[in-house]
């Protein structure tokens, strides 16, 4: 097995075509949160695996107490691949619509490391620890978070293909949800303090498992 990542929430290792998230190795004070995040990821990936599943989304392979095993996707992170083909972003938008149609909000798409580019140029998504799995009814909060999922994809498109943004996409980029405005005003500062000072994460934490595919 190849170690991919180790932090206060446990370890992530690759074993062939499997990725194993192990919360048993979490620091004692963070174990409850590590298990909570693991369960969130399991719920989201289980929902997205229903039927034939969705290309570009990992499949749940096994769940044991505090251990989640999912499929490996052969791909590299967006910030390394730097996709400049409009077809990639069209496919990414379709992938995101399929997530939302399955009533799953990713909630962490601002990170380029969570967007992958496969060898044939298709999009894929990983790291569903913060994902929200919705019931049959969508409230205002879910709609706002879904809007922010889309905005984060469009921010990446603006970075790589600014001239290909449509007028509608520019309007979406210019419209922050109330949740996003509150987050930027207060929550983001707390998040940065916790992740950078306490957890010692870097801005692109998580890319290490993809530097040498």
C-alpha positions as semicolon CSV with decimal commas, in nm:
position;residue;x (nm);y (nm);z (nm)
1;X;0,000;0,000;0,000
2;X;0,115;0,354;-0,075
3;X;0,059;0,629;0,184
4;X;-0,111;0,931;0,032
5;X;-0,181;1,158;0,326
6;X;-0,159;1,170;0,705
7;X;-0,304;1,439;0,930
8;X;-0,495;1,485;1,254
9;X;-0,799;1,313;1,098
10;X;-0,613;0,989;1,022
11;X;-0,448;0,843;0,715
12;X;-0,529;0,791;0,348
13;X;-0,355;0,513;0,159
14;X;-0,379;0,366;-0,188
15;X;-0,392;-0,008;-0,244
16;X;-0,407;-0,069;-0,617
17;X;-0,744;0,061;-0,737
18;X;-0,864;0,126;-0,382
19;X;-0,828;0,433;-0,158
20;X;-0,860;0,372;0,217
21;X;-0,950;0,651;0,458
22;X;-0,871;0,536;0,812
23;X;-1,001;0,748;1,099
24;X;-0,865;0,505;1,357
25;X;-0,531;0,682;1,322
26;X;-0,683;1,024;1,402
27;X;-0,555;1,221;1,697
28;X;-0,768;1,141;2,004
29;X;-0,904;1,495;2,031
30;X;-1,003;1,496;1,660
31;X;-1,138;1,142;1,634
32;X;-1,504;1,233;1,671
33;X;-1,476;1,490;1,390
34;X;-1,276;1,250;1,171
35;X;-1,551;0,989;1,204
36;X;-1,820;1,249;1,136
37;X;-1,645;1,360;0,814
38;X;-1,591;1,001;0,706
39;X;-1,962;0,930;0,749
40;X;-2,056;1,239;0,548
41;X;-1,835;1,120;0,264
42;X;-1,984;0,772;0,283
43;X;-2,341;0,905;0,267
44;X;-2,266;1,124;-0,035
45;X;-2,072;0,860;-0,230
46;X;-2,335;0,595;-0,151
47;X;-2,608;0,821;-0,289
48;X;-2,402;0,892;-0,602
49;X;-2,326;0,522;-0,652
50;X;-2,693;0,428;-0,687
51;X;-2,789;0,264;-1,014
52;X;-2,504;0,271;-1,262
53;X;-2,320;0,538;-1,064
54;X;-2,170;0,852;-1,213
55;X;-1,851;0,862;-1,418
56;X;-1,596;1,084;-1,247
57;X;-1,720;1,008;-0,895
58;X;-1,548;0,751;-0,670
59;X;-1,750;0,444;-0,574
60;X;-1,784;0,318;-0,218
61;X;-1,626;-0,027;-0,197
62;X;-1,648;-0,100;0,176
63;X;-1,729;0,058;0,510
64;X;-1,594;-0,070;0,841
65;X;-1,591;0,104;1,180
66;X;-1,394;0,425;1,119
67;X;-1,259;0,301;0,782
68;X;-1,394;0,393;0,437
69;X;-1,271;0,228;0,118
70;X;-1,350;0,385;-0,217
71;X;-1,234;0,345;-0,575
72;X;-0,926;0,523;-0,711
73;X;-0,968;0,754;-1,011
74;X;-0,665;0,782;-1,236
75;X;-0,629;1,157;-1,284
76;X;-0,432;1,462;-1,174
77;X;-0,553;1,776;-0,994
78;X;-0,673;2,078;-1,187
79;X;-0,388;2,302;-1,071
80;X;-0,137;2,060;-1,225
81;X;-0,332;1,978;-1,541
82;X;-0,441;2,341;-1,597
83;X;-0,729;2,251;-1,833
84;X;-0,780;2,500;-2,114
85;X;-1,020;2,302;-2,327
86;X;-1,374;2,445;-2,310
87;X;-1,504;2,089;-2,337
88;X;-1,360;2,012;-1,992
89;X;-1,563;2,287;-1,828
90;X;-1,879;2,193;-2,016
91;X;-1,838;1,837;-1,893
92;X;-1,762;1,963;-1,541
93;X;-2,086;2,163;-1,542
94;X;-2,279;1,852;-1,649
95;X;-2,110;1,650;-1,375
96;X;-2,209;1,910;-1,118
97;X;-2,568;1,911;-1,242
98;X;-2,579;1,533;-1,196
99;X;-2,455;1,573;-0,839
100;X;-2,724;1,826;-0,762
101;X;-2,991;1,618;-0,937
102;X;-2,895;1,336;-0,699
103;X;-2,945;1,587;-0,414
104;X;-2,578;1,603;-0,316
105;X;-2,395;1,933;-0,257
106;X;-2,015;1,903;-0,261
107;X;-1,940;2,216;-0,052
108;X;-1,563;2,215;-0,116
109;X;-1,516;2,295;-0,483
110;X;-1,313;2,611;-0,429
111;X;-1,013;2,378;-0,391
112;X;-0,854;2,296;-0,725
113;X;-0,724;1,973;-0,569
114;X;-1,080;1,842;-0,553
115;X;-1,124;1,884;-0,930
116;X;-0,936;1,622;-1,132
117;X;-0,853;1,585;-1,499
118;X;-0,845;1,228;-1,634
119;X;-0,597;1,115;-1,903
120;X;-0,864;1,166;-2,170
121;X;-0,943;1,517;-2,045
122;X;-1,265;1,448;-1,855
123;X;-1,349;1,596;-1,512
124;X;-1,369;1,400;-1,188
125;X;-1,438;1,498;-0,827
126;X;-1,297;1,375;-0,497
127;X;-1,304;1,462;-0,126
128;X;-1,668;1,453;-0,021
129;X;-1,602;1,497;0,352
130;X;-1,796;1,825;0,363
131;X;-2,070;1,710;0,125
132;X;-2,436;1,760;0,212
133;X;-2,677;1,477;0,125
134;X;-3,026;1,621;0,094
135;X;-3,373;1,483;0,147
136;X;-3,656;1,512;-0,111
137;X;-3,711;1,881;-0,030
138;X;-3,449;2,149;-0,088
139;X;-3,451;2,444;0,145
140;X;-3,303;2,788;0,098
141;X;-2,971;2,680;0,252
142;X;-2,933;2,391;0,007
143;X;-3,013;2,617;-0,288
144;X;-2,755;2,870;-0,171
145;X;-2,486;2,605;-0,126
146;X;-2,567;2,456;-0,467
147;X;-2,527;2,803;-0,618
148;X;-2,187;2,830;-0,452
149;X;-2,082;2,493;-0,598
150;X;-2,150;2,638;-0,944
151;X;-1,975;2,967;-0,864
152;X;-1,662;2,785;-0,756
153;X;-1,650;2,591;-1,083
154;X;-1,691;2,916;-1,275
155;X;-1,411;3,078;-1,075
156;X;-1,181;2,802;-1,198
157;X;-1,304;2,853;-1,554
158;X;-1,229;3,225;-1,515
159;X;-0,873;3,137;-1,413
160;X;-0,805;2,918;-1,718
161;X;-1,049;3,038;-1,985
162;X;-1,159;3,393;-1,894
163;X;-1,254;3,474;-2,253
164;X;-1,496;3,180;-2,272
165;X;-1,724;3,290;-1,988
166;X;-2,080;3,356;-2,104
167;X;-2,284;3,655;-1,992
168;X;-2,492;3,426;-1,769
169;X;-2,179;3,279;-1,611
170;X;-2,047;3,627;-1,539
171;X;-2,374;3,712;-1,365
172;X;-2,348;3,399;-1,151
173;X;-1,990;3,491;-1,058
174;X;-2,102;3,836;-0,957
175;X;-2,382;3,705;-0,734
176;X;-2,266;3,568;-0,400
177;X;-2,517;3,378;-0,191
178;X;-2,597;3,503;0,159
179;X;-2,411;3,200;0,297
180;X;-2,103;3,296;0,096
181;X;-2,118;3,659;0,212
182;X;-2,140;3,554;0,577
183;X;-1,857;3,305;0,529
184;X;-1,628;3,562;0,369
185;X;-1,705;3,815;0,641
186;X;-1,639;3,593;0,940
187;X;-1,618;3,217;0,899
188;X;-1,329;3,211;0,653
189;X;-1,096;3,385;0,900
190;X;-1,171;3,125;1,165
191;X;-1,128;2,845;0,909
192;X;-0,788;2,977;0,802
193;X;-0,673;3,010;1,162
194;X;-0,779;2,654;1,248
195;X;-0,648;2,489;0,931
196;X;-0,320;2,680;0,903
197;X;-0,224;2,735;1,266
198;X;-0,368;2,423;1,433
199;X;-0,383;2,160;1,157
200;X;-0,084;2,307;0,967
201;X;-0,253;2,255;0,630
202;X;-0,122;2,425;0,318
203;X;-0,347;2,607;0,070
204;X;-0,345;2,306;-0,162
205;X;-0,352;2,039;0,104
206;X;-0,451;1,709;-0,049
207;X;-0,255;1,746;-0,372
208;X;0,022;1,525;-0,242
209;X;-0,167;1,208;-0,331
210;X;-0,170;1,314;-0,695
211;X;0,174;1,463;-0,752
212;X;0,308;1,131;-0,882
213;X;0,013;0,927;-1,011
